[in-house]
Amino acid sequence: MARITAGLTSSHIPALGAAMQTGTTGNDYWSPVFQGYNWAKEWLKDNMPDVVVLVYNDHASAFDMNIIPTFAIGCAESFKPADEGWGPRPVPDVIGHPDLAWHIAQSCILDEFDMTIMNKMEVDHGCTVPLSMMFGEPEAWPCKVIPLAVNVVTYPPPSGNRCYSLGEAIKRAVESYPEDLNVQVWGTGGMSHQLQGPRAGLVNKEFDTAFMNDMTANPERLRKMPHIEYLREAGSEGIELVMWLIMRGALGKNAHEIHRFYHIPASNTALGQLVLEPA
């Protein structure tokens, strides 16, 4: 059967993609960030998945105010990079795994999660920047990817508990898939940041550190954290962290941390990465 072997988290800051495209990853500002990903990149070479379920949020590329799915799973053969206003990112198309994606969709829907099935969807930096940070600039991504878009842009976003429970449902779905596949779940976005208003530029290292700690030490606290706490402590965009909880739920009751990287600031944002394995 298929199995979930690891979970990763990663910020998806668009400036990371811009740094790669402009060849500035080695300058004084960006070098510490890209060096901080080296451990996970090397780890992935020895732990390459067959499929990544990549949890991210769309930034008004595939969706707008006309349609706002809470959870949307990409079931297509491939997904082109979205044009976010300055042309599509010069990265490979994301190649999906339709059979597994449809299986996850069916299993989760019958498990009482209302998934939106996407048979055509462009993916923006929320999906492609984490791939670039982990795989560099290949001619093709080295594994198949199932994009799972979560609404954390328009109120109301799903609760942390609902996201964690969806991760648990994805675990059940993957483990009921008959093909022998190595599957990883990546939760992207975050950490603390606010992009507008009087608190623009907000970073809360104490909150971020506690959140990273409790991904393994006390995930129940994170499941119960209300929306207002994300807003108050982590800024208006800090709610993206609920997507990490989908990954965490998919690893099962117990998980252990094998790597952590945290850096501030990165384009006025706190950047965080974890690599977790099921215990």
C-alpha positions as a printed NumPy array, in Angstrom:
array([[  0.   ,   0.   ,   0.   ],
       [  1.011,   3.641,  -0.239],
       [  2.465,   5.228,   2.87 ],
       [  3.296,   8.689,   4.184],
       [  6.953,   8.692,   5.115],
       [  7.656,  12.309,   6.031],
       [  6.263,  15.807,   6.321],
       [  7.968,  19.065,   5.418],
       [  7.057,  22.663,   6.032],
       [  8.333,  25.632,   4.112],
       [  7.54 ,  29.28 ,   3.683],
       [  6.564,  30.204,   0.123],
       [  7.727,  33.824,   0.016],
       [  7.554,  35.026,  -3.625],
       [ 10.803,  36.974,  -3.243],
       [ 12.6  ,  33.643,  -2.9  ],
       [ 11.608,  32.795,  -6.453],
       [ 12.621,  36.261,  -7.612],
       [ 16.05 ,  35.83 ,  -5.994],
       [ 16.565,  32.611,  -7.938],
       [ 15.452,  34.194, -11.199],
       [ 17.729,  37.225, -10.762],
       [ 20.751,  35.248,  -9.611],
       [ 20.948,  36.983,  -6.233],
       [ 20.718,  33.92 ,  -3.983],
       [ 24.365,  34.325,  -2.98 ],
       [ 24.26 ,  37.955,  -1.893],
       [ 24.548,  39.027,   1.735],
       [ 20.788,  39.223,   2.223],
       [ 19.633,  35.964,   0.624],
       [ 22.628,  33.685,   1.138],
       [ 21.731,  32.711,   4.758],
       [ 18.239,  31.722,   3.628],
       [ 19.306,  29.506,   0.754],
       [ 22.128,  27.965,   2.78 ],
       [ 19.568,  27.185,   5.466],
       [ 17.723,  24.911,   3.018],
       [ 20.821,  22.875,   2.141],
       [ 20.288,  20.279,   4.867],
       [ 16.764,  19.477,   3.717],
       [ 17.811,  19.438,   0.055],
       [ 20.525,  16.897,   0.811],
       [ 18.123,  14.855,   2.959],
       [ 15.643,  14.746,   0.088],
       [ 18.234,  13.22 ,  -2.24 ],
       [ 18.226,  10.131,  -0.012],
       [ 14.507,  10.311,   0.787],
       [ 12.955,  11.224,  -2.548],
       [  9.194,  10.647,  -2.561],
       [  7.216,   9.264,  -5.445],
       [  4.5  ,  11.841,  -4.778],
       [  4.245,  15.038,  -2.747],
       [  0.855,  16.24 ,  -1.541],
       [  1.68 ,  19.949,  -1.465],
       [ -0.609,  22.045,   0.714],
       [ -0.547,  25.728,  -0.221],
       [ -2.788,  28.713,  -0.714],
       [ -3.662,  30.347,  -3.981],
       [ -3.019,  34.093,  -4.199],
       [ -5.885,  35.113,  -6.526],
       [ -4.379,  33.188,  -9.447],
       [ -6.59 ,  30.126,  -9.9  ],
       [ -9.39 ,  31.521,  -7.72 ],
       [-10.921,  34.929,  -7.098],
       [-13.947,  36.331,  -5.297],
       [-16.225,  34.482,  -7.723],
       [-15.275,  31.097,  -6.325],
       [-13.609,  30.457,  -2.971],
       [-13.151,  26.745,  -2.229],
       [-12.048,  25.943,   1.298],
       [-10.147,  22.836,   0.157],
       [ -9.377,  22.21 ,  -3.535],
       [ -7.407,  19.173,  -4.723],
       [ -5.698,  19.1  ,  -8.102],
       [ -6.597,  15.91 ,  -9.959],
       [ -5.208,  16.827, -13.382],
       [ -2.264,  15.331, -15.259],
       [ -0.304,  18.574, -15.01 ],
       [ -0.513,  22.146, -13.73 ],
       [  1.093,  25.139, -15.427],
       [  2.706,  27.979, -13.446],
       [  0.319,  30.905, -13.104],
       [  0.94 ,  34.379, -14.461],
       [  0.874,  36.493, -11.302],
       [  1.256,  39.809, -13.105],
       [  4.801,  39.586, -14.456],
       [  4.547,  36.391, -16.481],
       [  4.572,  32.778, -15.283],
       [  7.556,  31.717, -13.188],
       [ 10.196,  30.085, -15.426],
       [  9.832,  26.709, -13.736],
       [  8.669,  23.296, -14.988],
       [  5.021,  22.36 , -15.103],
       [  3.879,  20.513, -12.015],
       [  3.15 ,  16.911, -12.987],
       [  0.303,  15.421, -11.01 ],
       [ -0.719,  11.909, -10.006],
       [ -4.382,  11.779, -11.042],
       [ -5.045,   8.249,  -9.808],
       [ -3.868,   8.972,  -6.273],
       [ -5.43 ,  12.453,  -6.295],
       [ -8.839,  11.074,  -7.274],
       [ -8.48 ,   8.354,  -4.664],
       [ -7.711,  10.95 ,  -1.977],
       [-10.62 ,  13.107,  -3.144],
       [-13.041,  10.179,  -3.085],
       [-11.82 ,   8.933,   0.278],
       [-11.956,  12.375,   1.898],
       [-15.399,  13.177,   0.501],
       [-16.76 ,   9.867,   1.761],
       [-14.994,  10.725,   5.034],
       [-17.259,  13.831,   5.108],
       [-14.793,  16.447,   3.863],
       [-16.207,  18.635,   1.091],
       [-13.294,  18.698,  -1.341],
       [-13.41 ,  20.734,  -4.541],
       [-12.02 ,  18.616,  -7.388],
       [ -9.886,  20.609,  -9.828],
       [ -9.322,  19.011, -13.235],
       [ -7.732,  22.215, -14.538],
       [ -5.785,  24.647, -12.391],
       [ -2.745,  26.884, -12.64 ],
       [ -0.452,  26.963,  -9.615],
       [  1.213,  30.103,  -8.292],
       [  4.244,  30.794,  -6.107],
       [  2.524,  29.212,  -3.117],
       [  3.088,  25.856,  -4.813],
       [  6.159,  26.417,  -6.992],
       [  8.456,  28.36 ,  -4.618],
       [  8.65 ,  25.482,  -2.084],
       [  9.452,  23.131,  -4.975],
       [ 12.233,  25.479,  -6.086],
       [ 13.613,  25.78 ,  -2.567],
       [ 13.771,  22.022,  -2.171],
       [ 14.715,  20.919,  -5.696],
       [ 16.57 ,  23.913,  -7.137],
       [ 16.159,  24.64 , -10.842],
       [ 15.751,  21.28 , -12.633],
       [ 14.378,  20.805, -16.134],
       [ 11.578,  18.762, -14.546],
       [ 10.497,  18.3  , -10.944],
       [ 11.896,  14.97 ,  -9.67 ],
       [  8.592,  13.661,  -8.308],
       [  4.897,  13.972,  -8.947],
       [  2.933,  16.579,  -7.037],
       [ -0.711,  16.756,  -5.956],
       [ -1.566,  20.413,  -5.259],
       [ -3.98 ,  20.946,  -2.375],
       [ -5.137,  24.553,  -2.181],
       [ -6.555,  25.903,   1.087],
       [ -8.416,  29.174,   1.487],
       [ -6.521,  31.321,   3.975],
       [ -7.03 ,  34.551,   2.031],
       [-10.738,  35.297,   2.462],
       [-12.541,  34.99 ,   5.786],
       [-13.499,  32.478,   7.049],
       [-10.52 ,  30.159,   6.666],
       [-10.777,  26.633,   8.05 ],
       [ -9.892,  26.1  ,  11.686],
       [ -6.662,  24.487,  12.782],
       [ -8.649,  21.523,  14.052],
       [-10.393,  21.063,  10.698],
       [ -7.037,  21.202,   8.914],
       [ -5.468,  18.686,  11.271],
       [ -8.475,  16.404,  10.817],
       [ -8.137,  16.7  ,   7.034],
       [ -4.532,  15.58 ,   7.392],
       [ -5.738,  12.545,   9.314],
       [ -8.233,  11.826,   6.518],
       [ -5.477,  12.136,   3.908],
       [ -3.425,   9.617,   5.88 ],
       [ -6.322,   7.168,   5.804],
       [ -6.776,   7.787,   2.092],
       [ -3.13 ,   7.263,   1.201],
       [ -2.861,   4.101,   3.282],
       [ -5.88 ,   2.62 ,   1.484],
       [ -4.332,   3.193,  -1.95 ],
       [ -3.183,  -0.199,  -3.292],
       [ -0.038,   0.881,  -5.145],
       [  3.289,   0.868,  -3.284],
       [  4.088,   4.601,  -3.171],
       [  6.319,   6.739,  -0.992],
       [  4.255,   9.855,  -0.241],
       [  5.301,  13.012,   1.554],
       [  2.974,  15.807,   2.678],
       [  4.301,  19.367,   2.588],
       [  2.623,  22.191,   4.486],
       [  3.608,  25.601,   3.163],
       [  3.154,  29.263,   4.064],
       [  3.923,  31.334,   7.115],
       [  5.423,  32.06 ,   9.464],
       [  4.435,  35.273,  11.27 ],
       [  3.968,  38.141,   8.843],
       [  1.669,  40.988,   7.956],
       [  1.824,  42.702,   4.579],
       [ -0.39 ,  45.741,   5.095],
       [ -1.711,  48.23 ,   7.619],
       [ -0.06 ,  49.744,  10.696],
       [  1.488,  46.407,  11.652],
       [  3.046,  45.722,   8.251],
       [  6.364,  43.974,   8.753],
       [  5.288,  42.274,  11.989],
       [  7.462,  39.311,  13.012],
       [  6.924,  37.365,  16.249],
       [  9.828,  34.997,  16.879],
       [  8.447,  33.85 ,  20.237],
       [  5.151,  32.784,  18.661],
       [  6.89 ,  31.106,  15.726],
       [  9.265,  29.163,  17.962],
       [  6.423,  27.946,  20.175],
       [  4.453,  26.906,  17.091],
       [  7.387,  24.926,  15.708],
       [  7.986,  23.295,  19.083],
       [  4.375,  22.242,  19.449],
       [  4.197,  20.655,  16.002],
       [  5.683,  17.67 ,  17.812],
       [  5.479,  18.495,  21.545],
       [  1.847,  19.581,  21.769],
       [ -0.108,  19.516,  18.502],
       [ -3.359,  19.509,  20.462],
       [ -2.68 ,  23.117,  21.481],
       [ -2.283,  24.079,  17.841],
       [ -5.489,  22.273,  16.852],
       [ -7.439,  24.425,  19.301],
       [ -5.796,  27.779,  18.569],
       [ -8.516,  30.242,  17.452],
       [ -8.245,  32.439,  14.384],
       [ -7.955,  35.583,  16.492],
       [ -4.742,  34.318,  18.1  ],
       [ -3.093,  33.891,  14.696],
       [ -4.181,  37.408,  13.785],
       [ -3.079,  38.969,  17.057],
       [  0.221,  37.146,  17.479],
       [  1.319,  36.255,  13.939],
       [ -0.201,  38.993,  11.798],
       [ -2.94 ,  38.918,   9.197],
       [ -1.046,  36.456,   6.992],
       [  0.036,  34.236,   9.887],
       [ -3.153,  32.219,   9.406],
       [ -1.272,  30.386,   6.643],
       [  0.167,  28.242,   9.422],
       [ -3.053,  26.213,   9.595],
       [ -1.778,  24.56 ,   6.413],
       [  1.136,  23.136,   8.396],
       [ -1.447,  21.318,  10.495],
       [ -2.728,  19.371,   7.488],
       [  0.785,  17.999,   7.102],
       [  1.024,  17.301,  10.825],
       [ -2.284,  15.438,  10.922],
       [ -1.143,  13.26 ,   8.025],
       [  1.816,  11.953,  10.053],
       [ -0.299,  10.315,  12.72 ],
       [ -0.55 ,  10.792,  16.461],
       [  3.187,  10.977,  17.103],
       [  5.942,  12.512,  14.997],
       [  9.501,  13.568,  15.639],
       [ 11.482,  16.485,  14.293],
       [ 14.66 ,  15.69 ,  12.396],
       [ 15.477,  19.184,  11.154],
       [ 14.548,  22.815,  11.757],
       [ 15.491,  26.09 ,  10.106],
       [ 14.24 ,  29.55 ,  11.071],
       [ 15.349,  32.9  ,   9.703],
       [ 14.253,  36.528,  10.077],
       [ 13.673,  38.637,   8.193],
       [ 13.122,  37.312,   4.698],
       [ 11.303,  39.98 ,   2.706],
       [  9.666,  41.298,   5.91 ],
       [  8.567,  37.773,   6.777],
       [  9.607,  35.131,   9.277],
       [ 10.732,  32.057,   7.352],
       [ 10.459,  28.602,   8.836],
       [ 11.107,  25.03 ,   7.763],
       [ 10.645,  21.706,   9.513],
       [ 11.296,  18.121,   8.46 ],
       [  9.237,  15.621,  10.447],
       [  8.902,  11.849,  10.343],
       [  6.205,   9.62 ,  11.825],
       [  7.293,   8.251,  15.192]])
